[in-house]
Amino acid sequence: MATKKYTVTLPEELAEAIRAEVGPGGFSRYVTHAIERQRERERLSEAVDWWEKEYGEVTEAEMAEAEAERREIERRHAELARAERAAAEKAPERSRNAA
């Protein structure tokens, strides 16, 4: 992706705090990522607005159901990751015992 230099004005304390966290070479990358995330949120908000115009407002019950589903997916992924780590840790033991 081509890049171009722009001048922006930021609050000094914010800019210096970011620079301290990411180092001088990471500042542009950090700002780029922040802008990309903001654009994603804006597009998501537009999609939700469209959805609600088409199908009605999302209810608290629907939000709770979606959150429960998200937590269940995260739990399953964490469980799979633990199982994969355990299998990887046992693999070297099997190799040593077979020799």
DSSP file with accessible surface (Angstrom, degrees, kcal/mol):
  #  RESIDUE AA STRUCTURE BP1 BP2  ACC     N-H-->O    O-->H-N    N-H-->O    O-->H-N    TCO  KAPPA ALPHA  PHI   PSI    X-CA   Y-CA   Z-CA
    1    1 A M              0   0  213      0, 0.0     2,-0.1     0, 0.0     0, 0.0   0.000 360.0 360.0 360.0 131.7    0.0    0.0    0.0
    2    2 A A        -     0   0   97      1,-0.0     2,-0.3     2,-0.0     0, 0.0  -0.392 360.0-153.3 -69.5 149.0    1.3    3.4   -0.9
    3    3 A T        -     0   0  136     -2,-0.1     2,-0.3     2,-0.0    -1,-0.0  -0.874  10.9-168.5-122.9 159.1    1.8    5.9    1.9
    4    4 A K        -     0   0  154     -2,-0.3     2,-0.3     2,-0.0    -2,-0.0  -0.992  26.6-115.2-144.7 142.3    1.8    9.7    2.0
    5    5 A K        -     0   0  194     -2,-0.3     2,-0.3     2,-0.0    -2,-0.0  -0.613  34.9-178.8 -83.0 134.4    2.9   12.0    4.8
    6    6 A Y        -     0   0  168     -2,-0.3     2,-0.5     2,-0.0    -2,-0.0  -0.928  23.8-129.4-127.4 156.4    0.2   14.1    6.4
    7    7 A T        +     0   0  140     -2,-0.3     2,-0.3     2,-0.0    -2,-0.0  -0.926  31.4 172.8-107.6 126.4    0.3   16.7    9.2
    8    8 A V        -     0   0  100     -2,-0.5     2,-0.5     2,-0.0    -2,-0.0  -0.937  28.0-129.0-128.3 156.3   -2.2   16.3   12.0
    9    9 A T        +     0   0  140     -2,-0.3    -2,-0.0     0, 0.0     3,-0.0  -0.925  31.8 172.9-108.6 125.1   -2.6   18.1   15.2
   10   10 A L        -     0   0   69     -2,-0.5     2,-0.1     2,-0.0    -2,-0.0  -0.931  44.1 -89.7-126.5 153.8   -2.9   16.0   18.4
   11   11 A P     >  -     0   0   86      0, 0.0     4,-2.5     0, 0.0     5,-0.2  -0.429  40.1-131.5 -60.0 131.4   -3.0   16.9   22.1
   12   12 A E  H  > S+     0   0  151      1,-0.2     4,-2.8     2,-0.2     5,-0.3   0.902 103.1  51.9 -57.2 -44.3    0.7   16.8   23.1
   13   13 A E  H  > S+     0   0  175      1,-0.2     4,-2.1     2,-0.2    -1,-0.2   0.904 111.9  47.1 -62.2 -41.1    0.2   14.6   26.2
   14   14 A L  H  > S+     0   0   91      2,-0.2     4,-2.4     1,-0.2     5,-0.2   0.951 113.5  47.4 -64.2 -48.8   -1.7   12.0   24.2
   15   15 A A  H  X S+     0   0   13     -4,-2.5     4,-2.7     1,-0.2    -2,-0.2   0.916 113.7  47.4 -61.2 -42.9    0.9   12.0   21.4
   16   16 A E  H  X S+     0   0  101     -4,-2.8     4,-2.3    -5,-0.2    -1,-0.2   0.875 110.1  52.7 -69.2 -35.8    3.8   11.7   23.8
   17   17 A A  H  X S+     0   0   47     -4,-2.1     4,-1.6    -5,-0.3    -1,-0.2   0.929 112.3  45.4 -64.3 -42.4    2.1    8.9   25.8
   18   18 A I  H  X S+     0   0   17     -4,-2.4     4,-2.7     2,-0.2     5,-0.3   0.949 112.1  50.8 -64.5 -47.7    1.6    6.9   22.6
   19   19 A R  H  X S+     0   0   89     -4,-2.7     4,-2.4     1,-0.2    -1,-0.2   0.899 108.6  52.9 -58.7 -38.9    5.1    7.6   21.4
   20   20 A A  H  < S+     0   0   87     -4,-2.3    -1,-0.2     1,-0.2    -2,-0.2   0.872 113.5  44.2 -65.1 -34.4    6.4    6.4   24.8
   21   21 A E  H  < S+     0   0  143     -4,-1.6    -2,-0.2    -3,-0.2    -1,-0.2   0.892 126.9  26.2 -75.7 -42.4    4.5    3.1   24.5
   22   22 A V  H  < S-     0   0   51     -4,-2.7     4,-0.3     1,-0.1    -2,-0.2   0.557 103.4-125.0-103.3 -10.5    5.3    2.3   20.9
   23   23 A G    >X  -     0   0   22     -4,-2.4     3,-1.2    -5,-0.3     4,-0.6   0.041  40.2 -67.7  80.7 164.2    8.6    4.0   20.3
   24   24 A P  G >4 S+     0   0  109      0, 0.0     3,-0.6     0, 0.0     4,-0.4   0.855 132.6  51.1 -61.6 -34.0    9.4    6.5   17.6
   25   25 A G  G 34 S+     0   0   65      1,-0.2     4,-0.3     2,-0.1    -2,-0.1   0.677 107.9  53.0 -78.5 -14.0    9.2    4.0   14.8
   26   26 A G  G <> S+     0   0    3     -3,-1.2     4,-2.6    -4,-0.3    -1,-0.2   0.497  81.0  90.2 -99.9  -3.2    5.7    2.7   15.8
   27   27 A F  H <X S+     0   0   30     -3,-0.6     4,-2.6    -4,-0.6     5,-0.2   0.943  89.7  44.3 -62.7 -50.7    3.9    6.0   16.0
   28   28 A S  H  > S+     0   0   89     -4,-0.4     4,-2.8     1,-0.2    -1,-0.2   0.914 114.3  50.9 -61.4 -41.4    2.6    6.1   12.4
   29   29 A R  H  > S+     0   0  175     -4,-0.3     4,-2.5     2,-0.2    -1,-0.2   0.920 110.8  49.3 -61.6 -41.7    1.6    2.4   12.6
   30   30 A Y  H  X S+     0   0   99     -4,-2.6     4,-2.4     2,-0.2    -2,-0.2   0.937 113.0  45.8 -63.1 -47.6   -0.3    3.0   15.8
   31   31 A V  H  X S+     0   0   39     -4,-2.6     4,-2.5     2,-0.2     5,-0.2   0.923 112.3  51.6 -63.9 -42.4   -2.1    6.0   14.4
   32   32 A T  H  X S+     0   0   72     -4,-2.8     4,-2.6    -5,-0.2    -2,-0.2   0.942 111.1  47.9 -59.3 -46.1   -2.9    4.1   11.2
   33   33 A H  H  X S+     0   0  104     -4,-2.5     4,-2.6     1,-0.2    -1,-0.2   0.910 110.6  51.6 -62.5 -41.9   -4.3    1.2   13.2
   34   34 A A  H  X S+     0   0   45     -4,-2.4     4,-2.2     1,-0.2    -1,-0.2   0.909 111.2  47.3 -62.4 -41.7   -6.4    3.6   15.3
   35   35 A I  H  X S+     0   0   96     -4,-2.5     4,-2.5     2,-0.2    -2,-0.2   0.920 111.2  51.3 -66.9 -41.9   -7.9    5.2   12.2
   36   36 A E  H  X S+     0   0   85     -4,-2.6     4,-2.2    -5,-0.2    -2,-0.2   0.925 110.4  48.9 -60.7 -43.8   -8.6    1.8   10.6
   37   37 A R  H  X S+     0   0  111     -4,-2.6     4,-2.3     2,-0.2    -1,-0.2   0.898 109.9  51.7 -63.3 -41.0  -10.4    0.7   13.8
   38   38 A Q  H  X S+     0   0   81     -4,-2.2     4,-2.4     2,-0.2    -1,-0.2   0.924 109.2  49.9 -62.0 -42.8  -12.5    3.9   13.9
   39   39 A R  H  X S+     0   0  143     -4,-2.5     4,-2.5     1,-0.2    -2,-0.2   0.903 109.3  52.1 -63.3 -38.6  -13.5    3.4   10.3
   40   40 A E  H  X S+     0   0   85     -4,-2.2     4,-2.6     1,-0.2    -1,-0.2   0.926 109.8  49.2 -61.8 -44.1  -14.5   -0.2   11.1
   41   41 A R  H  X S+     0   0  126     -4,-2.3     4,-2.7     2,-0.2    -2,-0.2   0.898 110.9  50.2 -62.2 -41.1  -16.7    1.0   14.0
   42   42 A E  H  X S+     0   0   95     -4,-2.4     4,-2.3     2,-0.2    -2,-0.2   0.922 111.9  46.9 -64.8 -42.2  -18.3    3.6   11.8
   43   43 A R  H  X S+     0   0  121     -4,-2.5     4,-2.2     2,-0.2    -2,-0.2   0.900 112.7  50.1 -66.2 -38.6  -19.1    1.0    9.1
   44   44 A L  H  X S+     0   0  114     -4,-2.6     4,-2.7     2,-0.2    -2,-0.2   0.927 109.3  51.4 -64.2 -42.4  -20.5   -1.3   11.7
   45   45 A S  H  X S+     0   0   63     -4,-2.7     4,-2.8     1,-0.2    -2,-0.2   0.912 109.6  50.2 -60.9 -41.8  -22.6    1.5   13.1
   46   46 A E  H  X S+     0   0  128     -4,-2.3     4,-2.5     2,-0.2    -1,-0.2   0.906 110.5  50.2 -62.3 -40.4  -24.0    2.2    9.6
   47   47 A A  H  X S+     0   0   52     -4,-2.2     4,-2.9     2,-0.2    -2,-0.2   0.918 111.1  48.1 -65.5 -41.6  -24.7   -1.5    9.2
   48   48 A V  H  X S+     0   0   57     -4,-2.7     4,-2.9     2,-0.2     5,-0.2   0.927 110.5  51.9 -65.1 -42.6  -26.6   -1.7   12.6
   49   49 A D  H  X S+     0   0   78     -4,-2.8     4,-2.0     2,-0.2    -2,-0.2   0.932 112.1  46.1 -58.4 -45.4  -28.5    1.4   11.7
   50   50 A W  H  X S+     0   0  132     -4,-2.5     4,-2.2     2,-0.2    -2,-0.2   0.942 112.4  50.7 -61.4 -46.9  -29.6   -0.1    8.4
   51   51 A W  H  X S+     0   0  127     -4,-2.9     4,-3.2     1,-0.2     5,-0.3   0.920 110.5  48.6 -57.6 -46.4  -30.5   -3.4   10.1
   52   52 A E  H  X S+     0   0   58     -4,-2.9     4,-1.8     1,-0.2    -1,-0.2   0.849 110.0  51.7 -67.5 -32.7  -32.6   -1.7   12.7
   53   53 A K  H  < S+     0   0  176     -4,-2.0    -1,-0.2    -5,-0.2    -2,-0.2   0.895 117.7  39.6 -66.3 -38.5  -34.4    0.3   10.0
   54   54 A E  H  < S+     0   0  113     -4,-2.2    -2,-0.2    -5,-0.2    -1,-0.2   0.877 135.4  14.8 -76.4 -42.0  -35.2   -2.9    8.1
   55   55 A Y  H  < S-     0   0  145     -4,-3.2    -3,-0.2     1,-0.3    -2,-0.2   0.390 108.9 -99.7-121.8   0.5  -36.0   -5.2   11.0
   56   56 A G     <  -     0   0   35     -4,-1.8    -1,-0.3    -5,-0.3    -2,-0.1  -0.122  57.5 -40.8  96.4 163.1  -36.5   -3.1   14.1
   57   57 A E        -     0   0  157      1,-0.1     2,-0.3    -4,-0.1    -8,-0.0  -0.292  61.6-108.9 -64.7 142.9  -34.4   -2.2   17.0
   58   58 A V        -     0   0   43    -10,-0.1    -1,-0.1     1,-0.1     2,-0.1  -0.592  39.5-135.5 -71.6 129.8  -32.2   -4.8   18.6
   59   59 A T     >  -     0   0   70     -2,-0.3     4,-2.3     1,-0.1     5,-0.2  -0.401  16.9-114.0 -86.2 164.5  -33.7   -5.8   22.0
   60   60 A E  H  > S+     0   0  165      1,-0.2     4,-2.7     2,-0.2     5,-0.2   0.885 119.1  54.8 -61.4 -38.1  -31.8   -6.2   25.3
   61   61 A A  H  > S+     0   0   73      2,-0.2     4,-2.4     1,-0.2    -1,-0.2   0.908 108.1  48.1 -63.5 -41.6  -32.8   -9.9   25.2
   62   62 A E  H  > S+     0   0   97      2,-0.2     4,-2.5     1,-0.2    -1,-0.2   0.901 111.7  50.0 -65.2 -39.9  -31.2  -10.3   21.7
   63   63 A M  H  X S+     0   0  108     -4,-2.3     4,-2.5     2,-0.2    -2,-0.2   0.921 111.1  48.9 -63.9 -42.7  -28.1   -8.5   22.9
   64   64 A A  H  X S+     0   0   59     -4,-2.7     4,-2.5     2,-0.2    -2,-0.2   0.908 111.4  49.9 -63.7 -40.4  -27.9  -10.8   25.9
   65   65 A E  H  X S+     0   0  133     -4,-2.4     4,-2.3     2,-0.2    -2,-0.2   0.925 111.6  48.1 -63.8 -43.0  -28.3  -13.8   23.7
   66   66 A A  H  X S+     0   0   55     -4,-2.5     4,-2.5     2,-0.2    -2,-0.2   0.910 111.7  50.2 -64.8 -40.2  -25.6  -12.6   21.3
   67   67 A E  H  X S+     0   0   68     -4,-2.5     4,-2.6     2,-0.2    -2,-0.2   0.914 109.8  50.4 -65.3 -40.6  -23.2  -11.9   24.3
   68   68 A A  H  X S+     0   0   45     -4,-2.5     4,-2.2     2,-0.2    -1,-0.2   0.916 111.1  49.3 -63.5 -40.7  -23.8  -15.4   25.7
   69   69 A E  H  X S+     0   0  118     -4,-2.3     4,-2.4     2,-0.2    -2,-0.2   0.921 110.1  51.1 -64.2 -42.4  -23.1  -16.9   22.3
   70   70 A R  H  X S+     0   0  101     -4,-2.5     4,-2.6     1,-0.2    -2,-0.2   0.932 110.2  49.2 -61.0 -44.4  -19.9  -14.9   22.0
   71   71 A R  H  X S+     0   0  132     -4,-2.6     4,-2.5     1,-0.2    -1,-0.2   0.901 110.3  51.2 -63.0 -38.7  -18.7  -16.0   25.5
   72   72 A E  H  X S+     0   0   70     -4,-2.2     4,-2.5     2,-0.2    -1,-0.2   0.916 109.7  49.5 -65.4 -41.4  -19.5  -19.7   24.6
   73   73 A I  H  X S+     0   0   60     -4,-2.4     4,-2.5     2,-0.2    -2,-0.2   0.935 111.7  48.8 -62.5 -44.8  -17.4  -19.3   21.3
   74   74 A E  H  X S+     0   0  110     -4,-2.6     4,-2.5     2,-0.2    -2,-0.2   0.911 110.5  51.5 -61.4 -40.7  -14.5  -17.8   23.3
   75   75 A R  H  X S+     0   0  109     -4,-2.5     4,-2.5     1,-0.2    -2,-0.2   0.941 110.8  47.7 -62.5 -44.1  -14.8  -20.6   25.9
   76   76 A R  H  X S+     0   0  117     -4,-2.5     4,-2.6     1,-0.2    -2,-0.2   0.907 112.1  49.7 -64.9 -40.6  -14.6  -23.3   23.1
   77   77 A H  H  X S+     0   0  123     -4,-2.5     4,-2.5     2,-0.2    -1,-0.2   0.910 111.0  49.0 -64.9 -41.4  -11.7  -21.6   21.4
   78   78 A A  H  X S+     0   0   41     -4,-2.5     4,-2.5     2,-0.2    -2,-0.2   0.910 111.1  50.8 -63.8 -40.1   -9.8  -21.4   24.7
   79   79 A E  H  X S+     0   0   97     -4,-2.5     4,-2.3     2,-0.2    -2,-0.2   0.923 111.2  47.8 -63.1 -44.5  -10.5  -25.1   25.4
   80   80 A L  H  X S+     0   0  102     -4,-2.6     4,-2.6     1,-0.2    -2,-0.2   0.913 111.0  51.3 -62.7 -42.1   -9.2  -26.0   21.9
   81   81 A A  H  X S+     0   0   32     -4,-2.5     4,-2.5     2,-0.2    -2,-0.2   0.911 109.9  49.7 -62.9 -41.6   -6.1  -23.9   22.4
   82   82 A R  H  X S+     0   0  126     -4,-2.5     4,-2.6     2,-0.2    -1,-0.2   0.923 111.4  49.1 -62.6 -42.5   -5.5  -25.6   25.8
   83   83 A A  H  X S+     0   0   60     -4,-2.3     4,-2.5     1,-0.2    -2,-0.2   0.912 111.3  49.3 -64.1 -40.6   -5.9  -29.1   24.2
   84   84 A E  H  X S+     0   0  135     -4,-2.6     4,-2.4     2,-0.2    -1,-0.2   0.905 111.7  48.8 -65.6 -41.2   -3.5  -28.2   21.4
   85   85 A R  H  X S+     0   0  140     -4,-2.5     4,-2.3     2,-0.2    -2,-0.2   0.924 111.6  49.6 -63.7 -42.1   -0.9  -26.9   23.8
   86   86 A A  H  X S+     0   0   43     -4,-2.6     4,-1.8     1,-0.2    -2,-0.2   0.919 111.8  48.3 -63.0 -42.0   -1.2  -30.1   25.9
   87   87 A A  H  X S+     0   0   52     -4,-2.5     4,-1.7     1,-0.2    -1,-0.2   0.907 111.2  50.5 -64.9 -40.3   -0.8  -32.2   22.8
   88   88 A A  H  < S+     0   0   62     -4,-2.4    -1,-0.2     1,-0.2    -2,-0.2   0.878 109.6  51.0 -66.1 -36.3    2.2  -30.2   21.7
   89   89 A E  H  X S+     0   0  135     -4,-2.3     4,-0.7     1,-0.2    -1,-0.2   0.853 112.0  46.9 -69.4 -33.6    3.8  -30.6   25.1
   90   90 A K  H  X S+     0   0  116     -4,-1.8     4,-2.1    -5,-0.2    -1,-0.2   0.782  96.8  74.3 -78.0 -26.1    3.3  -34.4   25.0
   91   91 A A  H  X S+     0   0   41     -4,-1.7     4,-1.9     1,-0.2    -1,-0.2   0.920  95.9  47.2 -57.5 -46.6    4.6  -34.8   21.5
   92   92 A P  H  > S+     0   0   64      0, 0.0     4,-2.2     0, 0.0    -1,-0.2   0.890 110.1  54.9 -63.2 -34.2    8.3  -34.3   22.5
   93   93 A E  H  X S+     0   0   95     -4,-0.7     4,-2.6     1,-0.2    -2,-0.2   0.922 106.9  49.7 -64.2 -42.0    7.8  -36.8   25.3
   94   94 A R  H  X S+     0   0  153     -4,-2.1     4,-1.9     1,-0.2    -1,-0.2   0.902 109.9  51.8 -62.8 -40.5    6.5  -39.4   22.9
   95   95 A S  H  X S+     0   0   84     -4,-1.9     4,-1.0     1,-0.2    -1,-0.2   0.913 112.2  45.2 -63.8 -42.1    9.5  -38.9   20.6
   96   96 A R  H  < S+     0   0  168     -4,-2.2     3,-0.3     1,-0.2    -2,-0.2   0.900 113.5  49.6 -68.5 -40.7   11.9  -39.3   23.5
   97   97 A N  H  < S+     0   0  135     -4,-2.6    -1,-0.2     1,-0.2    -2,-0.2   0.822 108.0  54.0 -69.6 -29.3   10.1  -42.4   24.8
   98   98 A A  H  <        0   0   89     -4,-1.9    -1,-0.2    -5,-0.2    -2,-0.2   0.774 360.0 360.0 -74.6 -24.0   10.1  -44.0   21.4
   99   99 A A     <        0   0  119     -4,-1.0    -3,-0.1    -3,-0.3    -4,-0.0   0.020 360.0 360.0 -79.1 360.0   13.9  -43.7   21.0
